[in-house]
Every structure is written in C-alpha cells, then in structure tokens.
Amino acid sequence: MNKLPVKALSIKQPWAWAIIHGGKSVENRTWPVANASAKHESIAIHASKGMTRDEYEGAAAFMRSIGVECPPPDQLLRGGVIGSCHIKGVVKHSENPWFSGPMGLVLENPKSCNFISSKGALGFFDWQQSEQSTPAKPLKWMVEYQ
C-alpha cells in the first residue's frame, strides 16, 4: 500500500465517496483556497462522521442527474480516511458539472485505501489514525433507507 499524505480534507458523505469512486473531480469550498495546490499537492480524503438524510438525498439526486449511482447510505464509510487524490489547481469558474463554487479544488488521480479510522477537522489538517478501527455505525435511517 502506498503511503497516504499527511494532510487531509474532511468531506461529508456521499461526496467523499464520489471523489474516490464516482468521478467527482472538483471539491467545492466556500473558504479561500488560494495556493492550496502549492501547499497540499496530494491529500488524504477523510469521510466525516456526520451525514443527515437530507444531505444524502440531495447529493444522491445530484449524482443521478449526471449519471452517477450513489451507494445506499448504510454502505458509505464514515469517520475516517478512505483514500487520497492530487490537487491539480484551484478555480473560481468551471463548466465541470461537479463545480458549484464559489471556489473549487480541481482533483485528479483518486486512489482508494482500506478504511483508516480518524478524527476529522475543518480545513486542511494533519490526520492521525484513531485507536478505534471501524467506521461509524450506520444510523437507523441509513439502514432503513429505500
């Protein structure tokens, strides 16, 4: 297994899944990301623990609209690192269907990894493996989702 980058970005599911497995090549940000590509050429993708039903449904509907089938919510790993990618650049405008702005990290070369439990943080952060080794358990709505 290749060594994962020290810097990570925590992203809610199912968006984290979409970066690693669904072809999501732009990660939208509302905070300034100028020079992010110079600072963090490769980053680990951390799937945050939180995901509401509304967040899931909105993301899954968007993905369907561009031809990407999102996994059921109880199959999305949460609360740890799920892969890595390279930041190619930062854009303020793009025709890419994944771009909604106001800023976007242009991502390439996504690679999955075995799930590594880790606490998330805002912005870019140095991640560390948690003692817990399993993903967050699916909530009741996730298991019952149809």
N, C-alpha and C positions, 0 to 999 in steps of 0.2 A: 504494500500500500504506500502511495506517495505521502510525503509529509504534508500536512494541512497548513495553510497560512495561519499565523498568529492572530492577525486582525480578522475580525468577523463583523458581520452586519446581521442584526436580528430582524427577521421578516415574518409577518403573520402568515399562517397557512390559510388558504392553499397557495398563496403567492410564492412562498419558499419552494414548494413542490414544483410550481410552474417554472421557476428559474432552473432547477436542476433537471427536470424531466419533461416539461411542457413547451420548451422553446421560448420562454419569456426572456427577451434579450434587452429589455430596459427596465430598470427598477426606479420608480418614481419617488421623488423626495420633495418635501416642502422646505427643508432647511438647506442652506447654501452648501454645495458640494464642490465648489471651485477647487481645483488642484487635487481632487480626490484620486484621479488616475495616477498622479505622480506619487502620492503618499501611499496608496494601497493598490498596487498593481494586481495582486491576487488577494482574494478574501475568502474566508470560510462563510458559508451560508448557514446561519443559525435559525431554526424554525422556533419561533416564540411559543410559549406555553398557551397563551390566550387565543381563542377563536370563538366568536359568537356565531349563532345560527345565521343572523343577518349578514355578517361578514362573509361567511362561507357561501351563502346563496347568491349574494351579489357577485362574488368572484367567479363562482361556478357558471353563472348565467353569462358573464362576460366571456369566459373561456369558450363556452359553447358557441357564442356568436362569432368567434373567429376559428372555429373548428377544432378546439382542444377539449378533450373529455377529462374532466376533473375527477379524481378518485372520490369515493364516498368519504364523508368526514371522519368516520372511525378508523380509516386506513391511513390518515395523514399523521406522520410522526411529529410530535411537538415537544419542545423543551430541550433541544439540543442541536448539534451540528449535523447536517445531512449531506453536505458536500462543499464544493468550492467553485469559484469561477474567477475569471480575469476581468478587471475593469478596463475597458478599451478607451473610454473617454466620458465626458460629461456634456450633455446637450440641454438647450433651453427650448428647442423646437425639433420635432421629428414627425415623419409620416408613418413611423413604425406603429402598428396597431396597439402595442403594449404601452405606448407613451401617453400619459395624461398630464404630465408636468406638475408643478412648474419647472422642475429640474429632473433630469434623468441620467442615471448611471448606465452607460452602454456596456452590456455584459457579453462575454464570449467564453467559449471553451468550458462549459459547465461539466463538472465531474461529481458523481455521487460517491458517498462513502458509507461505511457502516455507521449507524446512528451512534453518536457520542453525546451522552447527557452533559448539559452545561447550562449555567445560568446565562440569561441574555442581559443586554443593556441597551441604552439608547445610543444612537450614532455608531461610529466605528469603535470597537472595543477589543481588548486582548482577552480572548476566551480561555477558560480552563475547564478540564474535564471534572464533572461532579462525581462524588462518591456513588450516588445513585446511578445505576447503569441502564435503566429502562426509560422509554418515553413516557410522557404524561398519559395517564389512563383516559380513554375517551369518556366524555360526559354522557349522561343519559340521552340527551337529544341527538348526539352523534351516533350512538348505537341504534337508536330507533328511527333514524332518518330514512326517508324513502323518496 
